[in-house]
Amino acid sequence: MNNKTWVSYGNYTEYFNPYPLKFSGLSNYDENLNSWFNIGKDSIPELAVNLNNISINPFNNDNVFISSFEGGL
């Protein structure tokens, strides 16, 4: 991997209830730089809330995919 950790702040219950909706951004920690990079909610489409799953392309670690439980990216 590329020594980066991605964090999203959305969630849902065991019954797949996404409420209350979370309008949050994303965070990325880079171990090489020893610093956090934050993507604020203003940089994400308004309907993309409860960002809850992060997938990294195994062939290109700079390709990161984030899913939304309510709305889309």
C-alpha positions in Angstrom: 0.0 0.0 0.0 1.0 3.6 0.0 1.1 4.3 3.8 -2.1 6.2 3.7 -5.1 5.7 5.9 -8.6 6.9 4.8 -11.4 7.7 7.2 -15.1 8.4 6.5 -17.6 9.4 9.1 -20.9 8.0 7.8 -22.7 5.0 9.1 -26.0 3.1 9.3 -27.6 0.8 11.9 -27.8 -3.0 11.7 -31.2 -2.5 10.1 -29.6 -0.3 7.4 -31.2 2.8 8.8 -28.9 5.8 7.8 -30.7 8.3 10.0 -29.6 10.7 11.4 -27.8 11.6 8.1 -24.2 12.8 8.5 -23.0 15.6 6.2 -19.3 15.1 6.8 -16.2 15.1 4.7 -13.3 12.6 4.6 -9.9 12.5 6.1 -6.6 11.0 4.9 -3.5 10.4 7.0 -0.2 10.1 5.2 2.5 8.3 7.2 5.3 9.5 5.0 4.3 13.2 5.6 3.1 12.5 9.2 0.1 14.7 8.5 -3.7 14.7 7.9 -5.4 15.9 4.7 -9.1 16.7 5.1 -11.7 16.9 2.4 -14.4 19.2 3.8 -18.1 18.6 3.3 -18.2 21.6 1.0 -16.1 19.7 -1.5 -18.6 16.8 -1.7 -21.9 16.9 -3.6 -24.8 17.9 -1.3 -26.7 14.6 -1.9 -23.7 12.4 -1.0 -24.2 11.9 2.7 -23.2 9.1 5.1 -20.0 8.3 3.3 -19.4 4.8 4.7 -17.2 2.6 2.5 -13.7 3.2 1.1 -12.1 1.0 -1.5 -8.6 1.5 -2.9 -7.6 0.3 -6.3 -5.0 -2.4 -5.7 -3.2 -1.5 -9.0 -3.1 2.2 -8.4 -3.2 3.3 -4.7 -4.0 6.8 -5.8 -7.4 5.7 -7.0 -9.7 5.8 -4.0 -13.5 5.1 -4.3 -15.9 6.2 -1.6 -19.5 5.1 -1.4 -22.5 6.9 0.1 -25.4 5.2 1.8 -27.7 8.1 0.9 -27.2 9.8 -2.5 -24.1 9.3 -4.6 -20.8 10.7 -5.6 
